[in-house]
């Protein structure tokens, strides 16, 4: 009876087609479009950040426009390769070992944020060293724009009807085509709000208000910690991956487990940034 009431209270899934359009045999998915749009919007916003000298210590952005343009390719490779490798290691290793070619079937889905995060971090370190750019400042730029992509990709998850939430009786519950006859939390939209809208708003306020880009690493710490807390919160509403289930006590999920170190790392980065900034002279108040 309870499940019947839940089903009756639900909103029918809008019935989006995961394929946006087709060109001959080529099928272009909304998920792929989400990644491309995310990278482009992030690049445009990053260009605005480096064009505003008032946001940076000494009035001089550490990255120029040409370097930023060159970094886009590094970022794209880091996101895609890291995301796929992370998914294979954290969520799908037994299936990958049984069928190694499964790793390359990206069109079937399967990307991990935590893997993409590590892949992009490696790409940033390599790029910063090659171009002699302060790595923490590059981290800060990417951290501010990253939530744009997180929000867009979560909306794409909703359009695909994947990564849905746990069974619920809230008025806005949705019956997803692949989620059985049960009403579920639209947890993809919760994540889009927390990891996307809320996080990009907070980081932008910190950059343009107290101008915390002048303290290299501070914005990065807020992003990493903020994402970890947002993901942990959303995981309480999101159905765990079927192949993993709950890891402990009927509540701990792999997403939570991978996000806990991010919270700790983010707090450490904030502490490190404030400590490093305290040792430096303030160029705005220094004598000529």
KAKAVEN-V559509 format. One record per pair of residues at least 4 apart in sequence whose ideal C-beta (glycine too) atoms are under 7 Angstrom apart, sorted by sequence separation. I is the first residue (numbers start at 1). J is the second residue. D is the distance in Angstrom with one decimal. If there is no record, write none. Layout:
I;J;D + I;J;D
This chain:
1;5;6.6 + 2;6;6.5 + 3;7;6.4 + 4;8;6.4 + 5;9;6.3 + 6;10;6.7 + 22;26;6.6 + 28;32;6.3 + 30;34;6.2 + 32;36;6.6 + 33;37;6.0 + 34;38;6.1 + 35;39;6.5 + 36;40;6.4 + 37;41;6.1 + 38;42;6.0 + 39;43;6.3 + 40;44;6.6 + 41;45;6.3 + 42;46;6.1 + 43;47;6.5 + 44;48;7.0 + 45;49;6.6 + 46;50;6.6 + 47;51;6.2 + 48;52;6.7 + 56;60;5.9 + 63;67;5.0 + 65;69;6.4 + 66;70;6.5 + 67;71;6.3 + 71;75;5.9 + 72;76;6.3 + 73;77;6.5 + 74;78;6.2 + 75;79;6.2 + 76;80;6.3 + 77;81;5.6 + 78;82;5.3 + 79;83;5.7 + 80;84;6.4 + 81;85;6.1 + 82;86;5.9 + 83;87;6.5 + 84;88;6.4 + 85;89;6.2 + 86;90;5.6 + 87;91;5.2 + 88;92;5.5 + 89;93;5.9 + 92;96;5.5 + 93;97;6.2 + 94;98;6.4 + 95;99;6.4 + 96;100;6.4 + 112;116;6.5 + 113;117;6.0 + 114;118;6.7 + 115;119;6.2 + 116;120;6.1 + 117;121;6.3 + 118;122;6.6 + 119;123;6.5 + 120;124;6.3 + 121;125;6.5 + 122;126;6.3 + 123;127;6.1 + 124;128;5.9 + 125;129;6.4 + 126;130;6.3 + 127;131;6.1 + 133;137;6.9 + 134;138;7.0 + 135;139;6.3 + 136;140;6.5 + 137;141;6.8 + 138;142;6.5 + 139;143;6.0 + 140;144;6.7 + 141;145;6.9 + 142;146;5.8 + 146;150;6.3 + 147;151;6.1 + 148;152;6.6 + 149;153;6.0 + 150;154;6.4 + 151;155;6.7 + 152;156;6.6 + 153;157;6.6 + 154;158;6.9 + 155;159;6.6 + 156;160;6.3 + 169;173;6.6 + 175;179;6.9 + 187;191;6.3 + 188;192;6.4 + 189;193;6.5 + 190;194;6.3 + 191;195;5.1 + 192;196;4.8 + 193;197;5.2 + 194;198;5.3 + 195;199;5.7 + 196;200;6.3 + 197;201;6.2 + 198;202;6.4 + 199;203;6.3 + 200;204;6.0 + 201;205;6.4 + 202;206;6.5 + 203;207;6.3 + 204;208;6.0 + 205;209;5.0 + 206;210;6.3 + 207;211;6.8 + 217;221;6.2 + 218;222;6.7 + 219;223;6.3 + 220;224;6.2 + 221;225;6.0 + 222;226;5.6 + 223;227;6.1 + 224;228;6.5 + 225;229;6.4 + 226;230;6.1 + 227;231;6.0 + 228;232;6.3 + 229;233;6.3 + 230;234;6.3 + 231;235;6.3 + 234;238;5.7 + 240;244;6.0 + 246;250;5.2 + 248;252;4.0 + 252;256;5.6 + 254;258;6.2 + 255;259;6.2 + 256;260;6.6 + 259;263;6.7 + 260;264;6.9 + 261;265;5.9 + 262;266;6.1 + 263;267;6.6 + 264;268;6.4 + 265;269;6.3 + 266;270;6.6 + 267;271;6.5 + 268;272;6.1 + 269;273;6.2 + 270;274;6.5 + 271;275;6.2 + 272;276;6.2 + 273;277;6.2 + 274;278;6.5 + 282;286;6.2 + 22;27;5.2 + 28;33;6.5 + 54;59;6.8 + 56;61;5.0 + 63;68;5.4 + 87;92;5.9 + 88;93;6.3 + 111;116;6.6 + 128;133;4.4 + 133;138;5.4 + 157;162;5.4 + 168;173;5.0 + 179;184;5.3 + 185;190;6.9 + 193;198;6.2 + 194;199;7.0 + 207;212;6.3 + 240;245;5.5 + 246;251;6.4 + 247;252;4.7 + 252;257;6.5 + 281;286;5.0 + 49;55;6.4 + 53;59;4.2 + 96;102;5.5 + 157;163;4.8 + 175;181;6.8 + 206;212;4.6 + 207;213;5.2 + 212;218;4.8 + 213;219;6.1 + 240;246;5.7 + 246;252;6.2 + 247;253;6.4 + 21;28;5.4 + 53;60;6.4 + 95;102;5.9 + 96;103;5.3 + 128;135;4.1 + 175;182;6.9 + 212;219;5.8 + 246;253;6.3 + 247;254;6.4 + 19;27;4.9 + 20;28;5.1 + 53;61;6.5 + 88;96;4.8 + 175;183;5.6 + 176;184;6.1 + 19;28;6.9 + 20;29;6.5 + 174;183;6.7 + 19;29;5.7 + 20;30;5.0 + 125;135;6.0 + 128;138;5.0 + 173;183;3.6 + 174;184;6.1 + 244;254;5.4 + 247;257;6.3 + 18;29;5.5 + 50;61;4.1 + 124;135;6.6 + 173;184;6.0 + 18;30;6.0 + 164;176;4.6 + 173;185;6.5 + 174;186;4.9 + 207;219;6.4 + 20;33;5.7 + 50;63;5.5 + 206;219;6.2 + 240;253;4.4 + 241;254;6.7 + 124;138;5.2 + 169;183;6.8 + 172;186;6.8 + 50;65;6.7 + 88;103;5.5 + 124;139;6.2 + 161;176;4.8 + 164;179;4.8 + 167;182;4.7 + 168;183;6.3 + 170;185;7.0 + 161;177;5.3 + 162;178;7.0 + 167;183;6.7 + 168;184;6.4 + 203;219;5.9 + 206;222;6.4 + 161;178;5.7 + 167;184;5.8 + 168;185;5.1 + 47;65;6.3 + 50;68;6.3 + 92;110;6.2 + 124;142;6.3 + 166;184;6.3 + 235;253;5.0 + 84;103;7.0 + 165;184;4.7 + 166;185;5.7 + 203;222;6.3 + 164;184;4.9 + 165;185;2.8 + 202;222;7.0 + 203;223;6.0 + 235;255;4.6 + 47;68;6.3 + 91;112;6.5 + 165;186;6.3 + 235;256;4.9 + 46;68;5.8 + 84;106;6.1 + 90;112;5.6 + 120;142;6.8 + 165;187;3.3 + 87;110;4.5 + 164;187;6.5 + 87;111;5.6 + 90;114;6.7 + 164;188;7.0 + 199;223;6.9 + 202;226;6.5 + 231;255;5.8 + 232;256;5.2 + 87;112;4.1 + 90;115;6.8 + 163;188;5.7 + 86;112;3.4 + 84;111;6.2 + 199;226;5.2 + 232;259;5.0 + 83;111;3.9 + 86;114;5.4 + 87;115;6.0 + 158;186;6.3 + 199;227;6.5 + 231;259;4.4 + 43;72;5.4 + 83;112;5.5 + 86;115;1.3 + 85;115;5.4 + 86;116;6.5 + 158;188;3.9 + 157;188;4.2 + 158;189;5.7 + 199;230;6.4 + 228;259;4.2 + 83;115;5.0 + 86;118;6.6 + 195;227;6.0 + 228;260;6.9 + 39;72;6.5 + 82;115;4.7 + 83;116;3.6 + 82;116;4.7 + 154;188;5.0 + 228;262;3.5 + 229;263;6.1 + 195;230;4.8 + 227;262;6.2 + 228;263;3.9 + 39;75;6.7 + 82;118;5.3 + 83;119;6.6 + 194;230;3.9 + 195;231;6.8 + 39;76;5.8 + 79;116;4.7 + 82;119;1.6 + 154;191;4.5 + 155;192;5.2 + 225;262;7.0 + 81;119;5.4 + 82;120;6.3 + 154;192;3.7 + 224;262;5.2 + 225;263;5.3 + 228;266;6.3 + 194;233;6.4 + 79;119;6.3 + 194;234;6.0 + 78;119;3.9 + 79;120;5.6 + 151;192;4.6 + 154;195;6.6 + 224;265;5.5 + 225;266;2.6 + 78;120;3.9 + 154;196;6.4 + 224;266;3.5 + 225;267;5.6 + 191;234;4.6 + 78;122;6.3 + 151;195;6.5 + 190;234;5.2 + 222;266;6.8 + 75;120;5.9 + 78;123;3.3 + 150;195;4.2 + 151;196;1.9 + 221;266;4.7 + 224;269;6.3 + 77;123;6.4 + 150;196;5.1 + 151;197;5.9 + 221;267;6.8 + 187;234;5.9 + 190;237;5.8 + 75;123;6.0 + 147;195;6.2 + 148;196;6.9 + 221;269;3.2 + 222;270;6.6 + 74;123;4.2 + 147;196;5.2 + 220;269;5.3 + 221;270;3.6 + 187;237;4.6 + 187;238;4.0 + 147;199;4.0 + 148;200;5.8 + 185;237;4.3 + 217;269;5.3 + 218;270;5.9 + 221;273;6.1 + 74;127;4.8 + 109;162;6.4 + 147;200;3.8 + 184;239;7.0 + 217;272;5.9 + 218;273;4.0 + 71;127;5.3 + 147;203;6.8 + 217;273;3.6 + 218;274;6.9 + 216;273;6.4 + 215;273;5.0 + 144;203;4.7 + 215;274;6.8 + 143;203;6.6 + 144;204;6.6 + 215;277;4.4 + 144;207;5.9 + 67;131;5.5 + 67;133;6.6 + 63;133;5.7 + 62;133;5.8 + 166;237;6.1 + 62;134;4.9 + 165;237;4.8 + 166;238;6.9 + 140;213;5.6 + 165;238;5.2 + 166;239;5.2 + 63;137;7.0 + 165;239;5.9 + 62;137;4.0 + 63;138;6.3 + 144;219;6.1 + 163;238;6.7 + 164;239;6.0 + 140;216;6.3 + 143;219;5.3 + 140;217;6.9 + 143;220;4.7 + 146;223;6.6 + 63;141;6.5 + 139;217;6.7 + 137;216;4.9 + 140;219;4.3 + 136;216;3.8 + 140;220;5.3 + 143;223;3.7 + 136;217;4.1 + 139;220;4.2 + 134;216;6.1 + 136;220;6.6 + 49;141;6.0 + 46;141;5.2 + 49;144;6.5 + 46;145;5.1 + 45;145;4.8 + 42;145;3.7 + 45;148;6.6 + 42;146;6.9 + 42;148;5.3 + 41;148;5.1 + 42;149;5.8 + 38;148;6.0 + 39;149;6.9 + 38;149;3.1 + 38;152;4.8 + 37;152;5.9 + 38;153;6.3 + 34;152;4.8 + 35;153;6.6 + 34;153;4.8 + 34;156;3.6 + 31;156;4.6 + 30;156;5.0 + 30;159;4.8 + 31;160;5.9 + 30;160;6.7 + 18;159;6.6 + 18;160;4.6 + 16;159;4.4 + 114;258;4.5 + 13;161;6.1 + 91;241;5.5 + 92;243;6.8 + 55;207;5.9 + 91;243;6.9 + 91;244;6.5 + 55;211;5.6 + 56;213;5.8 + 57;214;4.2 + 49;207;7.0 + 55;213;4.8 + 56;214;6.3 + 9;169;5.6 + 6;167;6.4 + 11;172;6.4 + 13;174;5.5 + 9;171;6.6 + 11;173;6.6 + 13;175;5.9 + 6;169;4.8 + 10;173;4.6 + 11;174;5.1 + 12;175;6.1 + 13;176;5.3 + 91;254;6.6 + 5;169;6.6 + 9;173;6.4 + 10;174;6.2 + 13;177;5.9 + 90;254;6.1 + 10;175;4.7 + 7;175;6.7 + 90;258;6.6 + 10;183;3.2 + 7;181;5.8 + 9;183;6.2 + 7;182;6.4 + 6;182;6.2 + 7;183;5.8 + 6;183;4.6 + 3;182;6.3 + 58;283;4.6 + 57;283;6.3
